[in-house]
Amino acid sequence: MTNLLHMGATILCPHGGQAQPGSSSTRVQLGGQPAVTVAHMMTISGCSFSTPDGPKPCTQVQWTTPATRVTIEGNPALLSSSGGICIGAAGPAGPPQVVAQQVRVTGQ
């Protein structure tokens, strides 16, 4: 069992950019902050990835393995162990890293 993610979780791309959900649950809160599901688009800001052709920062996270046993408003919840890929102008860049999350609510 791992922790469910909420709006206040810190999620980084492989180059240090921070991912933030554009929206979140309107009905479920974890530690006073809205829960996040696979349906909530995550955008990345502050990515420093660059190629010889110029900057090609990561722009979004595409989650591939959300929770299998926990849904929120009909969508699978995101867990600190959920798999995903950070995507930018150069294509897939690597998995997101959850570095901080709430620790009271767990799921599978």
C-alpha positions in Angstrom: 0.0 0.0 0.0 1.3 3.4 -0.9 0.1 7.0 -0.3 -2.6 8.7 -2.3 -1.6 11.9 -4.0 -3.1 15.3 -3.4 -2.7 18.9 -4.8 0.1 19.6 -2.4 2.3 16.6 -3.5 5.7 17.5 -4.9 6.3 15.7 -8.2 9.4 16.3 -10.3 10.4 15.5 -13.9 13.8 13.9 -14.4 15.3 17.4 -15.0 13.9 19.1 -11.8 10.7 20.6 -13.3 7.7 20.5 -11.0 4.4 18.9 -12.0 1.1 20.3 -10.9 -2.4 19.1 -11.6 -4.5 21.6 -13.5 -7.6 20.4 -11.5 -8.4 18.1 -8.7 -11.3 16.3 -6.9 -14.1 18.6 -5.8 -15.4 16.1 -3.3 -12.4 14.2 -1.7 -9.7 15.9 0.4 -6.6 14.4 1.8 -5.0 16.4 4.7 -7.1 19.4 3.8 -6.1 19.4 0.1 -8.0 18.0 -2.9 -7.2 14.5 -4.1 -5.7 13.9 -7.6 -6.8 11.2 -10.0 -5.5 9.9 -13.4 -8.2 12.1 -15.0 -6.5 15.3 -13.8 -4.0 16.6 -16.3 -0.6 17.4 -14.8 1.6 20.1 -16.4 5.3 20.6 -15.7 7.0 24.0 -15.2 10.6 24.8 -14.6 12.1 21.9 -16.6 15.7 22.7 -17.6 16.1 20.0 -20.3 17.9 21.3 -23.4 19.4 19.8 -26.6 21.9 21.3 -29.0 18.9 22.5 -30.9 17.7 24.5 -27.9 15.4 24.1 -24.9 13.0 21.1 -25.0 11.4 21.1 -21.5 9.1 18.5 -20.2 5.5 19.8 -20.3 3.2 17.1 -19.0 3.0 13.8 -17.1 1.1 10.9 -18.6 0.2 8.5 -15.9 0.3 4.8 -17.0 -0.4 2.8 -13.8 -2.8 4.5 -11.3 -4.4 2.8 -8.4 -6.3 -0.5 -9.2 -8.5 -0.6 -6.1 -9.2 3.1 -5.2 -11.4 5.4 -7.3 -12.3 9.0 -6.7 -15.3 10.4 -8.5 -15.2 7.3 -10.8 -11.5 7.7 -11.8 -8.5 5.7 -10.5 -6.6 7.6 -7.8 -2.9 8.5 -8.2 -0.5 6.9 -5.7 3.0 7.8 -4.7 4.0 4.6 -6.5 1.9 5.2 -9.7 3.9 4.8 -12.9 4.1 7.5 -15.5 6.2 9.3 -18.1 7.2 12.9 -18.5 6.7 14.2 -22.0 8.0 17.3 -23.7 9.0 18.6 -27.2 11.8 16.0 -27.4 9.3 13.1 -26.7 9.3 10.9 -23.6 11.9 12.0 -21.0 11.6 9.6 -18.1 9.4 8.8 -15.1 8.1 11.4 -12.7 9.5 11.3 -9.2 7.2 11.8 -6.2 9.3 13.5 -3.5 6.7 14.6 -1.0 3.1 13.6 -0.4 0.5 13.2 2.4 1.1 10.2 4.6 -2.2 9.4 6.2 -4.3 7.8 3.4 -3.0 4.7 1.6 -4.4 2.6 -1.2 -3.6 0.0 -3.9 
